Amino acid sequence: MRRFLFCIGIIIGAVCCAENKTPDSKAYYLQDDIDETVEGTERLEGLILRAFYQKLRQLPPEQRNKLVAEQLQWQEEMDRRNKRPVPSRGQLATLSRIGIEERRLANRLALLRSPEKVYQAFLDMKDLPIRYKGKDVCLCYGELDVQIRNEFMPDDDFKLNTVAQLVPGFCRRWVYGNAVYHAGIIVPTNDHVYSSSNMGYNQNLVIWRNRKPFAVYEIDRKFDISDIAAEEQNITVQGKNGEKQKFDFQQENTNPVKIDGGY
């Protein structure tokens, strides 16, 4: 991803040269945001490297090659996804690109710092299908991609944009009877949203049974999730304030994943 950051630096330089030498205050603010976000991505890259080597040392020798291979696979996939066109122009496009990379780096860091069973559950779940807008759509490395139109794109040119993501730290896997269950939280990414009034806040508890969509429950946006756990016949969502919400994970429903926000 350092190659990507280098490319961003070229883009920033090109944008600055193309603009008026005395830009307005809005341009200055955007450049400050860009500089801060670049610093954030560089810091996250260093933390990821440390977390990766720490996790590598903790694994038995026979499992280390799998972690290295998965890290390389993630790197290649994220590099490919980070090169996608964004529905913005000028400095907003630069800020959007760097912000997307920062989100992905933060997710990776959270995953590498998670317990091994959570890490393995995420790997099991990262490409599972979910119900979204009337059809089953597969996640791609834990992200939900949809085709959207944007004012900066031609009407006949649909572009893929990531509108939601699986939260790495809340991935769970368990066996009950003859079935294998997975559960996780899916939330909006807000990748191309620049106003708080357009931010998405949906929290979806998604349950899979034998790798197929089984149930979805919407968690109130004000419920600050700290943990989820399978207990007896329930999946329990724990809040940071001590509150709990319980759902029968054997009860199937046809609810779709809901994503609000400026998409």
C-alpha positions in Angstrom: 0.0 0.0 0.0 3.0 2.3 0.2 3.0 2.4 -3.6 -0.6 3.6 -3.3 0.4 6.4 -0.9 3.1 7.4 -3.3 0.6 7.7 -6.0 -1.6 9.8 -3.8 1.3 12.1 -3.2 1.6 12.6 -6.9 -2.2 13.3 -7.2 -2.0 15.9 -4.4 0.9 17.6 -6.1 -0.9 17.6 -9.4 -4.0 19.0 -7.8 -2.1 21.8 -6.0 -0.3 22.8 -9.2 -3.5 22.9 -11.2 -5.2 25.1 -8.6 -4.9 28.8 -8.2 -1.8 29.8 -6.3 -4.0 31.6 -3.8 -6.6 29.0 -3.0 -9.7 29.8 -0.9 -10.1 28.8 2.7 -12.1 25.7 1.8 -9.1 24.4 -0.3 -6.8 25.0 2.6 -9.1 23.0 5.0 -9.2 20.1 2.5 -5.4 20.0 2.2 -5.2 19.9 6.0 -7.6 17.0 6.1 -5.6 15.2 3.4 -2.3 15.7 5.2 -3.8 14.5 8.5 -5.3 11.4 6.8 -2.0 10.5 5.1 -0.3 10.6 8.5 -3.0 8.4 9.8 -2.5 5.8 7.1 1.3 5.7 7.6 0.9 5.3 11.3 -1.6 2.4 10.7 0.8 0.7 8.3 3.5 0.6 11.0 1.0 -0.7 13.6 -0.2 -3.4 11.2 3.4 -4.6 10.5 4.0 -4.9 14.3 0.7 -6.7 14.9 1.4 -9.1 12.0 4.8 -10.1 13.3 3.5 -10.4 16.8 0.8 -12.7 15.6 3.2 -14.7 13.4 5.5 -15.3 16.4 2.6 -16.6 18.5 1.6 -19.2 15.9 3.0 -22.8 15.7 5.5 -23.0 12.8 3.2 -25.2 10.7 0.5 -22.4 10.7 2.8 -19.4 9.9 2.8 -20.0 6.1 -1.0 -19.7 6.1 -0.9 -16.3 7.9 1.8 -15.0 5.5 -0.3 -16.2 2.5 -3.5 -14.6 3.8 -1.7 -11.3 4.6 -0.4 -11.2 1.0 -3.8 -12.0 -0.4 -5.3 -9.2 1.7 -2.6 -6.8 0.5 -3.2 -7.6 -3.2 -7.0 -7.4 -2.8 -6.9 -4.1 -1.0 -4.4 -2.6 -3.5 -6.8 -3.6 -6.3 -9.8 -2.2 -4.5 -8.1 1.0 -3.6 -7.4 1.8 -7.3 -11.1 2.0 -8.1 -12.5 5.3 -9.4 -14.2 7.4 -6.7 -17.4 9.5 -7.3 -15.6 12.8 -6.6 -13.3 15.3 -8.2 -10.2 17.2 -7.2 -9.1 17.3 -3.6 -12.4 15.6 -2.5 -11.4 12.6 -4.6 -7.9 12.6 -3.0 -9.4 12.8 0.5 -11.9 10.1 -0.3 -9.3 7.7 -1.6 -7.0 8.1 1.4 -9.9 7.9 3.8 -11.0 4.6 2.2 -7.5 3.2 2.6 -7.4 4.4 6.2 -10.7 2.6 7.0 -9.3 -0.7 5.4 -6.1 -0.4 7.3 -7.9 0.2 10.6 -10.0 -2.9 9.9 -7.0 -5.0 9.2 -5.3 -3.8 12.4 -8.4 -4.7 14.5 -8.5 -8.2 12.9 -4.8 -8.9 13.5 -5.2 -7.9 17.2 -8.3 -10.1 17.6 -8.2 -13.5 19.2 -7.4 -16.3 16.9 -10.9 -17.7 16.9 -12.3 -14.3 15.8 -9.6 -14.1 13.1 -10.5 -17.5 11.8 -14.3 -16.7 11.9 -13.7 -13.6 9.8 -11.8 -15.7 7.2 -14.8 -18.1 7.1 -17.2 -15.2 6.7 -15.5 -12.7 4.5 -17.0 -13.9 1.2 -20.4 -15.2 2.5 -23.6 -14.0 0.8 -26.1 -11.6 2.4 -29.6 -10.6 1.5 -29.6 -7.0 0.2 -32.3 -5.2 -1.7 -34.2 -8.4 -2.7 -31.3 -10.6 -3.7 -28.3 -12.4 -2.4 -25.0 -10.5 -2.8 -21.7 -12.0 -1.8 -19.3 -10.0 0.4 -15.8 -9.5 -0.9 -13.2 -9.7 1.8 -15.9 -8.5 4.3 -17.1 -5.6 2.1 -20.4 -5.1 0.3 -20.0 -3.7 -3.2 -22.9 -2.1 -5.1 -23.2 -0.3 -8.4 -24.3 3.3 -7.9 -24.7 6.4 -10.1 -23.1 9.7 -9.2 -23.2 13.2 -10.6 -19.5 13.0 -11.5 -20.0 9.8 -13.6 -21.7 9.4 -17.0 -25.3 8.1 -16.7 -24.4 4.9 -18.6 -21.3 4.2 -16.5 -22.0 2.3 -13.4 -19.2 2.1 -10.8 -18.7 -0.3 -8.0 -18.6 1.3 -4.5 -18.3 -0.3 -1.1 -21.3 0.8 1.0 -21.0 -1.6 3.9 -18.6 -3.7 5.8 -18.4 -6.6 8.2 -16.9 -5.4 11.5 -13.8 -7.7 12.0 -13.9 -7.9 15.8 -17.5 -9.1 16.0 -17.2 -12.2 13.8 -18.3 -15.4 15.5 -18.6 -19.1 14.6 -20.2 -22.0 16.5 -21.7 -25.4 16.0 -25.2 -26.2 17.2 -26.6 -29.7 16.5 -25.8 -30.6 12.9 -25.5 -27.0 11.8 -22.5 -24.5 11.6 -23.5 -20.9 12.4 -21.8 -17.6 11.8 -22.8 -14.2 13.1 -21.4 -10.7 12.6 -22.3 -7.0 12.5 -22.5 -5.2 9.2 -22.4 -1.4 9.1 -22.2 1.4 6.5 -18.7 2.5 5.4 -19.7 6.1 4.7 -16.8 6.1 2.2 -18.1 8.9 0.0 -20.2 10.8 2.5 -18.9 14.2 3.4 -21.8 15.6 5.5 -22.8 14.3 8.9 -26.5 14.7 7.8 -25.9 12.0 5.2 -24.0 9.5 7.4 -25.3 6.0 7.7 -25.7 4.5 11.1 -27.4 1.1 10.6 -26.2 -1.8 12.6 -27.2 -5.2 11.2 -26.8 -8.4 13.2 -26.4 -11.0 10.4 -26.7 -14.8 11.1 -25.7 -17.5 8.6 -26.6 -21.2 8.9 -24.4 -23.6 7.0 -22.9 -20.6 5.1 -26.3 -19.4 3.8 -28.2 -16.2 4.9 -30.5 -17.2 7.8 -31.6 -14.1 9.7 -31.0 -10.4 10.0 -31.8 -8.1 13.0 -31.4 -4.4 13.0 -29.7 -3.0 16.1 -30.6 0.5 17.2 -28.0 3.0 16.2 -27.7 4.3 19.8 -26.8 0.8 21.0 -23.1 0.9 21.5 -22.0 -2.7 20.8 -19.1 -4.1 22.8 -19.4 -7.9 22.2 -21.6 -10.6 20.7 -21.7 -14.2 21.9 -23.7 -17.4 21.2 -25.2 -18.6 24.5 -27.5 -21.7 24.6 -30.0 -21.0 21.8 -29.5 -17.2 21.7 -27.0 -14.8 20.1 -26.5 -12.1 22.7 -25.4 -8.5 21.7 -23.7 -6.8 24.6 -23.7 -3.0 25.0 -21.0 -1.0 26.6 -23.4 0.3 29.1 -24.3 -3.2 30.3 -27.5 -3.6 28.3 -28.1 -6.8 26.4 -30.2 -7.8 23.4 -30.9 -11.5 22.8 -32.1 -13.2 19.6 -33.0 -16.8 19.0 -30.4 -17.9 16.4 -32.5 -20.9 15.4 -35.4 -18.6 14.3 -35.1 -17.9 10.6 -36.3 -14.7 8.9 -36.1 -13.1 5.5 -35.1 -9.6 6.6 -32.5 -7.9 4.3 -29.4 -6.0 5.4 -30.3 -2.3 5.6 -27.8 0.4 4.7 -28.8 4.0 5.1 -26.7 7.2 4.4 -25.9 9.1 1.3 -25.9 6.3 -1.2 
